[in-house]
Amino acid sequence: MRRNTQPVSLSCEVSGVSTSGYHEYRRRSGTPAQPGKRIGNNTLLVHIRAVHAESRGEYGWPQVWKQLLINGIRVGKEQVRKLMHGRGIKARGKRKFKATTDSNHSMPVAPILLARDFSPAAPNMAWTSDVTYIATDEGWLYLAVILDLFNERSWAGR
């Protein structure tokens, strides 16, 4: 192993950085002191799992590899691919589209009462509503909105 011949303090002075800043950078980055030092597969697997978990399982091996490089971990993409494949770590697949509305049915259809007139003359004559769902880490949240078309005030459980 080859060591630098000049002290760290001289290198820092020439570079215009403080020695404490240099040592803090080295401590935080976790990069090995020697540029050629390799990281073990078990250690690399910990980093891979961390990046994969941060992405909530959305990253496959190409994105994990790029994020590892950004994090300062120099590793080959083939090594990342093989480790992830060998441990069954893979990106979450896209969900298949599922239609929730079926307009082709023989059931009676509700009459159109507003005739596209969305400006009623008085309050409480025409209301509208909508429901949507929002994915969160804890599960699905449902949001329902009910509006009076006269003044667009929402119904708040009155």
DSSP file (Angstrom, degrees, kcal/mol; ACC not computed):
  #  RESIDUE AA STRUCTURE BP1 BP2  ACC     N-H-->O    O-->H-N    N-H-->O    O-->H-N    TCO  KAPPA ALPHA  PHI   PSI    X-CA   Y-CA   Z-CA
    1    1 A M              0   0    0      0, 0.0     2,-0.4     0, 0.0    33,-0.0   0.000 360.0 360.0 360.0 130.4    0.0    0.0    0.0
    2    2 A R        -     0   0    0      0, 0.0     2,-0.3     0, 0.0     0, 0.0  -0.765 360.0-160.8 -95.7 133.4    1.4    3.3   -1.0
    3    3 A R        -     0   0    0     -2,-0.4     2,-0.1     1,-0.1    31,-0.0  -0.778  28.8 -96.0-110.5 156.3    1.1    6.3    1.3
    4    4 A N        -     0   0    0     -2,-0.3     4,-0.1     1,-0.1    -1,-0.1  -0.417  24.8-144.9 -65.7 144.9    1.4   10.0    0.5
    5    5 A T  S    S+     0   0    0     -2,-0.1    -1,-0.1     2,-0.1    -2,-0.0   0.742  80.1  66.1 -85.7 -23.6    4.8   11.4    1.2
    6    6 A Q  S    S-     0   0    0      1,-0.1    -2,-0.1     2,-0.0     2,-0.0  -0.705  93.0-102.9 -97.7 152.4    3.5   14.8    2.4
    7    7 A P     >  -     0   0    0      0, 0.0     4,-1.9     0, 0.0     3,-0.4  -0.294  27.1-115.6 -69.5 157.7    1.5   15.3    5.6
    8    8 A V  H  > S+     0   0    0      1,-0.2     4,-2.7     2,-0.2     5,-0.2   0.877 114.7  59.8 -58.9 -39.6   -2.3   15.9    5.4
    9    9 A S  H  > S+     0   0    0      1,-0.2     4,-2.0     2,-0.2    -1,-0.2   0.876 105.8  47.2 -60.8 -37.7   -1.9   19.4    6.8
   10   10 A L  H  > S+     0   0    0     -3,-0.4     4,-2.4     2,-0.2    -1,-0.2   0.917 111.8  49.8 -69.6 -42.5    0.4   20.4    3.9
   11   11 A S  H  X S+     0   0    0     -4,-1.9     4,-2.0     1,-0.2    -2,-0.2   0.899 112.4  48.3 -61.3 -40.2   -2.0   18.9    1.3
   12   12 A C  H  X>S+     0   0    0     -4,-2.7     5,-2.4     2,-0.2     4,-1.4   0.888 110.0  51.6 -67.7 -39.0   -4.9   20.8    3.0
   13   13 A E  H  <5S+     0   0    0     -4,-2.0     3,-0.2    -5,-0.2    -2,-0.2   0.926 111.7  46.3 -64.0 -43.9   -3.0   24.0    3.0
   14   14 A V  H  <5S+     0   0    0     -4,-2.4    -1,-0.2     1,-0.2    -2,-0.2   0.878 115.1  47.5 -64.4 -37.9   -2.2   23.8   -0.7
   15   15 A S  H  <5S-     0   0    0     -4,-2.0    -1,-0.2    -5,-0.2    -2,-0.2   0.660 112.4-120.5 -79.0 -15.9   -5.8   22.9   -1.5
   16   16 A G  T  <5S+     0   0    0     -4,-1.4     2,-0.3     1,-0.3    -3,-0.2   0.786  72.2 117.2  82.2  27.7   -7.1   25.7    0.7
   17   17 A V      < -     0   0    0     -5,-2.4    -1,-0.3    -6,-0.1     2,-0.2  -0.897  66.8-107.0-124.1 157.5   -9.2   23.6    3.1
   18   18 A S     >  -     0   0    0     -2,-0.3     4,-2.1     1,-0.1     5,-0.1  -0.497  21.5-127.9 -80.2 151.7   -8.8   23.1    6.8
   19   19 A T  H  > S+     0   0    0      1,-0.2     4,-2.5     2,-0.2     5,-0.2   0.879 111.8  52.5 -66.4 -36.0   -7.5   19.8    8.2
   20   20 A S  H  > S+     0   0    0      1,-0.2     4,-2.3     2,-0.2    -1,-0.2   0.895 108.8  50.5 -66.6 -37.3  -10.5   19.4   10.5
   21   21 A G  H  > S+     0   0    0      2,-0.2     4,-2.4     1,-0.2    -2,-0.2   0.895 110.0  50.6 -64.1 -40.0  -12.8   20.0    7.5
   22   22 A Y  H  X S+     0   0    0     -4,-2.1     4,-2.4     2,-0.2    -2,-0.2   0.938 112.6  45.2 -61.9 -48.0  -10.9   17.3    5.5
   23   23 A H  H  X S+     0   0    0     -4,-2.5     4,-2.3     1,-0.2    -2,-0.2   0.871 112.7  51.3 -67.1 -35.6  -11.2   14.8    8.3
   24   24 A E  H  X S+     0   0    0     -4,-2.3     4,-2.7     2,-0.2     5,-0.2   0.915 109.7  50.5 -64.9 -42.5  -14.8   15.6    8.9
   25   25 A Y  H  X S+     0   0    0     -4,-2.4     4,-2.7     1,-0.2     5,-0.2   0.931 111.7  47.6 -59.0 -46.5  -15.5   15.1    5.1
   26   26 A R  H  X S+     0   0    0     -4,-2.4     4,-1.3     1,-0.2     5,-0.3   0.889 112.7  49.2 -63.0 -39.9  -13.7   11.7    5.2
   27   27 A R  H  < S+     0   0    0     -4,-2.3    -2,-0.2     1,-0.2    -1,-0.2   0.921 116.2  41.9 -66.4 -43.7  -15.6   10.6    8.3
   28   28 A R  H  < S+     0   0    0     -4,-2.7    -2,-0.2     1,-0.2    -1,-0.2   0.887 112.5  51.8 -72.0 -40.0  -19.0   11.6    6.9
   29   29 A S  H  < S-     0   0    0     -4,-2.7    -1,-0.2    -5,-0.2    -2,-0.2   0.790  88.3-148.0 -72.0 -26.8  -18.5   10.3    3.4
   30   30 A G     <  +     0   0    0     -4,-1.3    -3,-0.1     1,-0.2    -1,-0.1   0.633  43.7 149.5  70.0  10.8  -17.4    6.8    4.5
   31   31 A T        -     0   0    0     -5,-0.3    -1,-0.2     1,-0.1    -2,-0.1  -0.536  53.5-103.6 -77.6 144.7  -15.2    6.5    1.5
   32   32 A P        -     0   0    0      0, 0.0    -1,-0.1     0, 0.0     5,-0.0  -0.307  20.5-126.0 -66.4 151.7  -12.1    4.5    2.0
   33   33 A A  S    S+     0   0    0     -3,-0.1    -2,-0.1     3,-0.0     3,-0.0   0.869  97.4  63.2 -66.0 -36.6   -8.8    6.3    2.5
   34   34 A Q  S >  S-     0   0    0      1,-0.1     3,-1.4   -31,-0.0   -31,-0.0  -0.781  80.4-141.3 -93.5 131.2   -7.2    4.4   -0.3
   35   35 A P  T 3  S+     0   0    0      0, 0.0    -1,-0.1     0, 0.0    -2,-0.0   0.786  99.5  50.5 -62.0 -27.1   -8.7    4.9   -3.8
   36   36 A G  T 3  S+     0   0    0      2,-0.1     2,-0.1    -3,-0.0    -3,-0.0   0.461  79.0 122.8 -91.5  -0.1   -8.3    1.2   -4.8
   37   37 A K    <   -     0   0    0     -3,-1.4     2,-0.2     1,-0.1     0, 0.0  -0.408  54.0-140.4 -68.3 132.7   -9.9   -0.3   -1.6
   38   38 A R        -     0   0    0     -2,-0.1     2,-0.4    37,-0.0    37,-0.1  -0.625   5.7-129.3 -95.3 152.4  -12.9   -2.5   -2.4
   39   39 A I        -     0   0    0     35,-0.3    -1,-0.0    -2,-0.2     2,-0.0  -0.816  29.9-114.7 -98.4 139.6  -16.1   -2.8   -0.5
   40   40 A G     >  -     0   0    0     -2,-0.4     4,-2.7     1,-0.1     5,-0.2  -0.276  20.7-115.1 -72.7 158.7  -17.3   -6.2    0.5
   41   41 A N  H  > S+     0   0    0      1,-0.2     4,-2.6     2,-0.2     5,-0.2   0.872 115.0  52.4 -62.1 -38.7  -20.5   -7.8   -0.8
   42   42 A N  H  > S+     0   0    0      2,-0.2     4,-1.5     1,-0.2    -1,-0.2   0.916 112.7  44.3 -66.0 -41.7  -22.1   -7.8    2.6
   43   43 A T  H  > S+     0   0    0      2,-0.2     4,-1.8     1,-0.2    -2,-0.2   0.916 114.1  50.3 -66.4 -42.8  -21.4   -4.2    3.2
   44   44 A L  H  X S+     0   0    0     -4,-2.7     4,-2.7     1,-0.2    -2,-0.2   0.887 106.4  55.6 -62.8 -38.6  -22.5   -3.3   -0.4
   45   45 A L  H  X S+     0   0    0     -4,-2.6     4,-2.7     1,-0.2    -1,-0.2   0.867 104.5  53.7 -63.2 -36.1  -25.7   -5.3    0.1
   46   46 A V  H  X S+     0   0    0     -4,-1.5     4,-1.9     2,-0.2    -1,-0.2   0.928 111.1  45.8 -62.7 -44.4  -26.5   -3.1    3.2
   47   47 A H  H  X S+     0   0    0     -4,-1.8     4,-2.5     2,-0.2    -2,-0.2   0.899 112.2  51.3 -64.9 -40.6  -26.1    0.0    1.1
   48   48 A I  H  X S+     0   0    0     -4,-2.7     4,-2.7     1,-0.2    -2,-0.2   0.933 110.5  48.1 -62.2 -46.2  -28.2   -1.5   -1.7
   49   49 A R  H  X S+     0   0    0     -4,-2.7     4,-2.4     1,-0.2    -1,-0.2   0.872 111.0  52.0 -63.0 -36.2  -31.0   -2.4    0.7
   50   50 A A  H  X S+     0   0    0     -4,-1.9     4,-2.4     2,-0.2    -2,-0.2   0.932 112.1  44.4 -66.2 -45.6  -30.9    1.1    2.1
   51   51 A V  H  X S+     0   0    0     -4,-2.5     4,-1.6     2,-0.2    -2,-0.2   0.913 114.3  50.3 -64.6 -42.1  -31.1    2.8   -1.3
   52   52 A H  H  <>S+     0   0    0     -4,-2.7     5,-2.6    -5,-0.2     7,-0.3   0.895 112.0  47.5 -63.2 -40.7  -33.9    0.4   -2.3
   53   53 A A  H ><5S+     0   0    0     -4,-2.4     3,-1.7     1,-0.2    -1,-0.2   0.884 107.4  56.1 -69.1 -38.5  -35.8    1.1    0.9
   54   54 A E  H 3<5S+     0   0    0     -4,-2.4    -1,-0.2     1,-0.3    -2,-0.2   0.850 107.6  49.2 -60.9 -33.7  -35.4    4.9    0.5
   55   55 A S  T ><5S-     0   0    0     -4,-1.6     3,-1.4    -5,-0.2    -1,-0.3   0.385 115.0-120.4 -85.6   5.4  -37.0    4.6   -2.9
   56   56 A R  T < 5S-     0   0    0     -3,-1.7    -3,-0.2     1,-0.3    -2,-0.1   0.829  70.6 -56.0  56.4  35.2  -39.9    2.5   -1.4
   57   57 A G  T 3 <S+     0   0    0     -5,-2.6    35,-2.9    -6,-0.2    -1,-0.3   0.556 114.5 114.2  81.0   7.9  -39.0   -0.3   -3.6
   58   58 A E    <   +     0   0    0     -3,-1.4     2,-0.3    -6,-0.3    -2,-0.1   0.764  53.4  86.4 -83.4 -24.8  -39.4    1.7   -6.9
   59   59 A Y        -     0   0    0     -7,-0.3     2,-0.1    -8,-0.2    -4,-0.1  -0.589  58.5-162.9 -82.4 134.3  -35.7    1.5   -7.9
   60   60 A G     >  -     0   0    0     -2,-0.3     4,-2.3    30,-0.1     5,-0.2  -0.298  49.2 -74.8 -92.8-171.0  -34.4   -1.4   -9.9
   61   61 A W  H  > S+     0   0    0      1,-0.2     4,-2.7     2,-0.2     5,-0.2   0.851 128.0  55.7 -63.1 -35.4  -30.7   -2.1  -10.2
   62   62 A P  H  > S+     0   0    0      0, 0.0     4,-2.1     0, 0.0    -1,-0.2   0.938 113.2  40.9 -63.6 -42.4  -29.8    0.7  -12.7
   63   63 A Q  H  > S+     0   0    0      2,-0.2     4,-2.4     1,-0.2    -2,-0.2   0.886 114.8  51.9 -71.0 -37.2  -31.3    3.4  -10.4
   64   64 A V  H  X S+     0   0    0     -4,-2.3     4,-2.4     2,-0.2    -1,-0.2   0.930 110.1  49.9 -62.4 -44.6  -29.8    1.8   -7.3
   65   65 A W  H  X S+     0   0    0     -4,-2.7     4,-2.0     1,-0.2    -2,-0.2   0.920 111.2  48.3 -60.2 -45.3  -26.4    1.7   -9.0
   66   66 A K  H  X S+     0   0    0     -4,-2.1     4,-2.2     1,-0.2    -1,-0.2   0.902 111.6  49.9 -63.0 -40.5  -26.6    5.4   -9.9
   67   67 A Q  H  X S+     0   0    0     -4,-2.4     4,-2.2     2,-0.2    -1,-0.2   0.877 107.5  54.1 -67.2 -36.8  -27.7    6.3   -6.4
   68   68 A L  H  <>S+     0   0    0     -4,-2.4     5,-2.8     2,-0.2     4,-0.2   0.916 108.8  48.9 -61.5 -42.3  -24.8    4.4   -4.9
   69   69 A L  H ><5S+     0   0    0     -4,-2.0     3,-1.4     1,-0.2    -2,-0.2   0.914 110.1  51.0 -62.8 -41.9  -22.4    6.4   -7.1
   70   70 A I  H 3<5S+     0   0    0     -4,-2.2    -1,-0.2     1,-0.3    -2,-0.2   0.875 107.2  54.6 -61.7 -36.7  -24.0    9.6   -6.0
   71   71 A N  T 3<5S-     0   0    0     -4,-2.2    -1,-0.3    -5,-0.1    -2,-0.2   0.473 124.6-105.3 -77.1  -1.2  -23.5    8.5   -2.4
   72   72 A G  T < 5S+     0   0    0     -3,-1.4     2,-0.8    -4,-0.2    -3,-0.2   0.632  78.0 133.4  89.5  14.4  -19.8    8.0   -3.1
   73   73 A I      < -     0   0    0     -5,-2.8     2,-0.6    -6,-0.2    -1,-0.2  -0.868  45.5-151.2-101.8 107.6  -19.8    4.2   -3.3
   74   74 A R        +     0   0    0     -2,-0.8     2,-0.3    -3,-0.1   -35,-0.3  -0.683  36.2 141.5 -83.7 118.2  -17.8    3.2   -6.3
   75   75 A V        -     0   0    0     -2,-0.6     2,-0.2   -10,-0.1    -6,-0.1  -0.988  51.5-101.3-153.5 151.8  -19.1   -0.1   -7.6
   76   76 A G     >  -     0   0    0     -2,-0.3     4,-1.7     1,-0.1     3,-0.1  -0.500  24.5-130.5 -77.6 146.6  -19.7   -1.8  -10.9
   77   77 A K  H  > S+     0   0    0      1,-0.2     4,-2.6     2,-0.2     5,-0.1   0.832 107.6  57.2 -67.2 -30.1  -23.2   -1.9  -12.2
   78   78 A E  H  > S+     0   0    0      2,-0.2     4,-2.7     1,-0.2    -1,-0.2   0.881 105.0  51.5 -66.9 -37.3  -22.9   -5.7  -13.0
   79   79 A Q  H  > S+     0   0    0      2,-0.2     4,-2.4     1,-0.2    -1,-0.2   0.910 111.6  46.9 -65.3 -41.7  -22.0   -6.3   -9.3
   80   80 A V  H  X S+     0   0    0     -4,-1.7     4,-2.6     2,-0.2     5,-0.3   0.929 112.7  50.0 -64.6 -44.7  -25.1   -4.4   -8.2
   81   81 A R  H  X S+     0   0    0     -4,-2.6     4,-2.6     1,-0.2    -2,-0.2   0.930 113.0  45.7 -59.7 -46.9  -27.3   -6.2  -10.7
   82   82 A K  H  X S+     0   0    0     -4,-2.7     4,-2.7     2,-0.2    -1,-0.2   0.901 113.5  48.7 -66.2 -41.3  -26.0   -9.7   -9.6
   83   83 A L  H  X S+     0   0    0     -4,-2.4     4,-1.6     2,-0.2     6,-0.2   0.930 114.4  45.3 -64.5 -44.2  -26.3   -9.0   -5.9
   84   84 A M  H  X>S+     0   0    0     -4,-2.6     5,-2.6    -5,-0.2     4,-0.5   0.921 115.5  46.9 -65.8 -42.7  -29.9   -7.6   -6.3
   85   85 A H  H ><5S+     0   0    0     -4,-2.6     3,-0.9    -5,-0.3    -2,-0.2   0.915 111.2  51.8 -64.7 -42.5  -30.9  -10.5   -8.5
   86   86 A G  H 3<5S+     0   0    0     -4,-2.7    -1,-0.2     1,-0.2    -2,-0.2   0.797 115.1  41.5 -65.4 -29.0  -29.4  -13.1   -6.2
   87   87 A R  H 3<5S-     0   0    0     -4,-1.6    -1,-0.2    -5,-0.2    -2,-0.2   0.383 113.3-114.5 -99.9   2.4  -31.2  -11.7   -3.2
   88   88 A G  T <<5 +     0   0    0     -3,-0.9     2,-0.7    -4,-0.5    -3,-0.2   0.747  62.5 151.1  73.0  23.4  -34.5  -11.2   -5.0
   89   89 A I      < +     0   0    0     -5,-2.6     2,-0.3    -6,-0.2    -1,-0.2  -0.800  18.4 149.3 -89.9 116.9  -34.4   -7.4   -4.6
   90   90 A K        -     0   0    0     -2,-0.7   -30,-0.1    -3,-0.1   -31,-0.1  -0.944  48.6 -85.0-145.3 165.5  -36.2   -5.9   -7.5
   91   91 A A        -     0   0    0     -2,-0.3   -33,-0.2   -33,-0.1     2,-0.2  -0.385  49.2-103.4 -70.8 146.1  -38.3   -2.9   -8.4
   92   92 A R        -     0   0    0    -35,-2.9    -1,-0.1    -2,-0.1     2,-0.1  -0.501  42.3-118.9 -64.9 135.4  -42.0   -2.9   -7.7
   93   93 A G        -     0   0    0     -2,-0.2     2,-0.2     1,-0.1    -1,-0.1  -0.404  28.9 -98.6 -75.1 154.6  -43.9   -3.5  -10.9
   94   94 A K        -     0   0    0     -2,-0.1     2,-0.2     1,-0.1    -1,-0.1  -0.489  43.5-111.7 -69.5 141.0  -46.4   -1.0  -12.3
   95   95 A R        -     0   0    0     -2,-0.2     2,-0.2     1,-0.1    -1,-0.1  -0.493  29.7-111.7 -75.1 145.0  -49.9   -1.8  -11.4
   96   96 A K        -     0   0    0     -2,-0.2     2,-0.2     1,-0.1    -1,-0.1  -0.521  38.1-103.3 -73.3 141.5  -52.2   -2.9  -14.2
   97   97 A F        -     0   0    0     -2,-0.2     2,-0.5     1,-0.0    -1,-0.1  -0.461  36.7-163.7 -67.4 133.0  -54.9   -0.3  -14.9
   98   98 A K        -     0   0    0     -2,-0.2     2,-0.3    -3,-0.0    -1,-0.0  -0.973  14.6-134.9-122.8 119.1  -58.3   -1.4  -13.5
   99   99 A A        -     0   0    0     -2,-0.5     3,-0.0     1,-0.1    -2,-0.0  -0.530  18.4-175.0 -71.5 132.1  -61.4    0.3  -14.8
  100  100 A T        +     0   0    0     -2,-0.3     2,-0.5     1,-0.1    -1,-0.1   0.490  65.0  66.8-105.9  -6.5  -63.8    1.2  -12.0
  101  101 A T        -     0   0    0      2,-0.0     2,-0.6     0, 0.0    -1,-0.1  -0.961  59.0-167.7-119.4 132.0  -66.6    2.4  -14.1
  102  102 A D        +     0   0    0     -2,-0.5     3,-0.0     1,-0.1     0, 0.0  -0.921  11.4 172.3-119.3 104.9  -68.7    0.2  -16.4
  103  103 A S        +     0   0    0     -2,-0.6     2,-1.3     1,-0.2    -1,-0.1   0.607  63.4  82.7 -86.7 -11.8  -70.9    2.2  -18.8
  104  104 A N        +     0   0    0      2,-0.0     2,-0.3     0, 0.0    -1,-0.2  -0.690  67.9 114.7 -93.9  83.8  -72.0   -0.9  -20.7
  105  105 A H        -     0   0    0     -2,-1.3    -2,-0.0     2,-0.1     0, 0.0  -0.933  67.0-129.2-144.8 167.1  -74.8   -2.2  -18.5
  106  106 A S        +     0   0    0     -2,-0.3     3,-0.1     2,-0.1    -2,-0.0   0.268  68.9 117.6-102.7  10.7  -78.5   -2.7  -18.7
  107  107 A M  S    S-     0   0    0      1,-0.1    -2,-0.1     0, 0.0     2,-0.1  -0.387  77.1 -90.5 -75.0 155.2  -79.3   -0.9  -15.4
  108  108 A P        -     0   0    0      0, 0.0     2,-0.4     0, 0.0    -1,-0.1  -0.403  39.7-135.0 -67.4 144.0  -81.5    2.3  -15.4
  109  109 A V        -     0   0    0     -2,-0.1    -3,-0.0    -3,-0.1     0, 0.0  -0.826  21.5-110.2-102.7 138.0  -79.6    5.5  -15.8
  110  110 A A        -     0   0    0     -2,-0.4    -1,-0.0     1,-0.1     2,-0.0  -0.361  39.5-106.4 -65.8 143.5  -80.4    8.5  -13.5
  111  111 A P        -     0   0    0      0, 0.0     2,-0.9     0, 0.0    -1,-0.1  -0.341  27.0-113.4 -70.4 153.1  -82.0   11.4  -15.3
  112  112 A I        +     0   0    0      1,-0.2    -2,-0.0     2,-0.1     0, 0.0  -0.785  39.7 173.8 -87.6 105.5  -80.0   14.6  -16.1
  113  113 A L  S    S+     0   0    0     -2,-0.9    -1,-0.2     1,-0.2    -3,-0.0   0.786  70.1  51.8 -86.5 -30.2  -81.7   17.1  -13.9
  114  114 A L  S >  S-     0   0    0      2,-0.0     3,-1.8     1,-0.0    -1,-0.2   0.736  83.3-148.8 -82.7 -22.1  -79.5   20.2  -14.3
  115  115 A A  T 3  S-     0   0    0      1,-0.3     3,-0.1     3,-0.1    -2,-0.1   0.880  71.5 -60.8  51.3  40.6  -79.5   20.1  -18.2
  116  116 A R  T 3  S+     0   0    0      1,-0.2     2,-1.0     2,-0.0    -1,-0.3   0.650 103.5 134.8  62.1  19.4  -75.9   21.6  -17.9
  117  117 A D    <   +     0   0    0     -3,-1.8    -1,-0.2     1,-0.1    -2,-0.0  -0.829  23.8 171.1 -96.7  97.0  -77.1   24.7  -16.1
  118  118 A F        +     0   0    0     -2,-1.0    -1,-0.1     1,-0.2    -3,-0.1   0.077  56.2  81.1 -96.8  23.0  -74.6   24.9  -13.3
  119  119 A S        -     0   0    0     32,-0.0    -1,-0.2     0, 0.0    31,-0.1  -0.693  65.9-167.8-127.2  78.3  -75.7   28.4  -12.1
  120  120 A P        -     0   0    0      0, 0.0    -2,-0.0     0, 0.0     4,-0.0  -0.270  24.5-128.8 -67.0 156.4  -78.8   27.8   -9.8
  121  121 A A  S    S+     0   0    0      2,-0.1     0, 0.0     1,-0.1     0, 0.0   0.699  85.5  18.8 -79.6 -21.0  -80.9   30.9   -8.8
  122  122 A A  S >  S-     0   0    0      1,-0.0     3,-0.9     0, 0.0     4,-0.3  -0.943  90.9 -83.2-145.7 163.8  -80.8   30.2   -5.1
  123  123 A P  T 3  S+     0   0    0      0, 0.0    -2,-0.1     0, 0.0    -1,-0.0  -0.259 106.6  24.8 -65.6 158.5  -78.9   28.2   -2.5
  124  124 A N  T 3  S+     0   0    0      2,-0.2     3,-0.1     1,-0.1    24,-0.0   0.667  91.2 104.0  61.9  22.3  -79.7   24.5   -1.9
  125  125 A M  S <  S+     0   0    0     -3,-0.9     2,-0.4     1,-0.3    -1,-0.1   0.765  86.6  20.3 -97.0 -31.7  -81.1   24.0   -5.4
  126  126 A A        +     0   0    0     -4,-0.3    23,-2.6    -8,-0.1    24,-0.5  -0.971  65.4 178.9-144.4 125.2  -78.1   22.1   -6.9
  127  127 A W  E     -A  148   0A   0     -2,-0.4     2,-0.3    21,-0.2    21,-0.2  -0.885   6.6-165.3-120.3 152.8  -75.3   20.3   -5.2
  128  128 A T  E     -A  147   0A   0     19,-2.7    19,-3.1    -2,-0.3     2,-0.3  -0.944   6.8-176.5-133.8 158.4  -72.4   18.4   -6.7
  129  129 A S  E     -A  146   0A   0     -2,-0.3     2,-0.3    17,-0.2    17,-0.2  -0.973   8.4-172.3-150.1 163.6  -70.0   15.9   -5.2
  130  130 A D  E     -A  145   0A   0     15,-1.9    15,-2.7    -2,-0.3     2,-0.4  -0.980   9.1-153.6-154.7 152.5  -66.9   13.9   -6.0
  131  131 A V  E     +A  144   0A   0     -2,-0.3     2,-0.3    13,-0.2    13,-0.2  -0.992  17.7 169.1-129.2 137.2  -64.9   11.2   -4.3
  132  132 A T  E     -A  143   0A   0     11,-2.5    11,-3.1    -2,-0.4     2,-0.4  -0.937  22.6-135.4-139.3 164.6  -61.2   10.4   -4.9
  133  133 A Y  E     -A  142   0A   0     -2,-0.3     2,-0.4     9,-0.2     9,-0.2  -0.952  10.3-156.2-126.3 147.2  -58.6    8.3   -3.1
  134  134 A I  E     -A  141   0A   0      7,-3.2     7,-2.7    -2,-0.4     2,-0.4  -0.980  15.2-132.8-126.3 127.2  -55.0    9.1   -2.2
  135  135 A A  E     +A  140   0A   0     -2,-0.4     2,-0.3     5,-0.2     5,-0.2  -0.660  33.3 170.3 -80.1 130.0  -52.3    6.6   -1.7
  136  136 A T  E >   -A  139   0A   0      3,-1.8     3,-0.7    -2,-0.4     0, 0.0  -0.804  49.6-100.4-128.5 173.4  -50.2    7.2    1.5
  137  137 A D  T 3  S+     0   0    0     -2,-0.3     3,-0.1     1,-0.2    -2,-0.0   0.817 123.9  48.7 -64.2 -29.5  -47.6    5.2    3.4
  138  138 A E  T 3  S-     0   0    0      1,-0.3     2,-0.3    -3,-0.0    -1,-0.2   0.603 125.7 -86.3 -86.7 -11.6  -50.2    4.1    5.9
  139  139 A G  E <   -A  136   0A   0     -3,-0.7    -3,-1.8     2,-0.0    -1,-0.3  -0.917  69.8 -22.5 137.5-164.9  -52.8    3.0    3.2
  140  140 A W  E     -A  135   0A   0     -2,-0.3     2,-0.4    -5,-0.2    -5,-0.2  -0.607  48.0-161.5 -84.5 138.0  -55.5    4.6    1.2
  141  141 A L  E     -A  134   0A   0     -7,-2.7    -7,-3.2    -2,-0.3     2,-0.4  -0.944   9.9-146.7-113.0 141.6  -57.2    7.8    2.2
  142  142 A Y  E     -A  133   0A   0     -2,-0.4     2,-0.5    -9,-0.2    -9,-0.2  -0.914   8.4-163.2-111.5 135.1  -60.6    8.8    0.7
  143  143 A L  E     -A  132   0A   0    -11,-3.1   -11,-2.5    -2,-0.4     2,-0.4  -0.974   5.5-173.6-120.5 122.4  -61.6   12.4    0.1
  144  144 A A  E     -A  131   0A   0     -2,-0.5     2,-0.4   -13,-0.2   -13,-0.2  -0.962   2.5-169.2-117.2 132.1  -65.2   13.3   -0.5
  145  145 A V  E     -A  130   0A   0    -15,-2.7   -15,-1.9    -2,-0.4     2,-0.4  -0.975   4.6-173.1-122.8 133.4  -66.2   16.8   -1.5
  146  146 A I  E     -A  129   0A   0     -2,-0.4     9,-2.3     9,-0.3     2,-0.4  -0.994  11.8-175.2-126.5 124.6  -69.8   18.2   -1.6
  147  147 A L  E     -AB 128 154A   0    -19,-3.1   -19,-2.7    -2,-0.4     2,-0.6  -0.939  27.7-133.8-125.2 142.0  -70.4   21.7   -3.0
  148  148 A D  E  >> -AB 127 153A   0      5,-2.4     4,-2.1    -2,-0.4     5,-0.5  -0.841  20.0-149.1 -85.1 120.8  -73.5   23.9   -3.3
  149  149 A L  T  45S+     0   0    0    -23,-2.6    -1,-0.1    -2,-0.6   -22,-0.1   0.696  87.7  69.6 -68.4 -18.4  -73.3   25.2   -6.9
  150  150 A F  T  45S-     0   0    0    -24,-0.5    -1,-0.2     1,-0.2   -23,-0.1   0.962 127.9  -2.5 -65.7 -51.1  -74.9   28.5   -6.0
  151  151 A N  T  45S-     0   0    0     -3,-0.4    -2,-0.2     2,-0.1    -1,-0.2   0.296  93.6-119.1-125.1   8.7  -72.0   29.8   -4.0
  152  152 A E  T  <5 +     0   0    0     -4,-2.1     2,-0.4     1,-0.2    -3,-0.2   0.800  58.3 154.7  55.3  34.7  -69.6   26.9   -4.2
  153  153 A R  E   < -B  148   0A   0     -5,-0.5    -5,-2.4     1,-0.0    -1,-0.2  -0.722  40.5-124.1 -88.4 141.8  -69.6   26.5   -0.4
  154  154 A S  E     -B  147   0A   0     -2,-0.4     2,-0.5    -7,-0.2    -7,-0.2  -0.509  18.0-113.2 -86.3 155.4  -68.7   23.1    0.8
  155  155 A W        -     0   0    0     -9,-2.3    -9,-0.3    -2,-0.2    -1,-0.1  -0.757  29.5-175.9 -84.6 125.7  -70.8   21.0    3.1
  156  156 A A        -     0   0    0     -2,-0.5    -1,-0.1     0, 0.0    -2,-0.0  -0.259  64.7 -73.8-119.4  44.7  -69.1   20.6    6.4
  157  157 A G              0   0    0      1,-0.1    -2,-0.1     0, 0.0     0, 0.0   0.797 360.0 360.0  74.2  29.4  -71.5   18.3    8.2
  158  158 A R              0   0    0      0, 0.0    -1,-0.1     0, 0.0    -3,-0.0   0.477 360.0 360.0 -76.9 360.0  -74.2   20.9    8.8
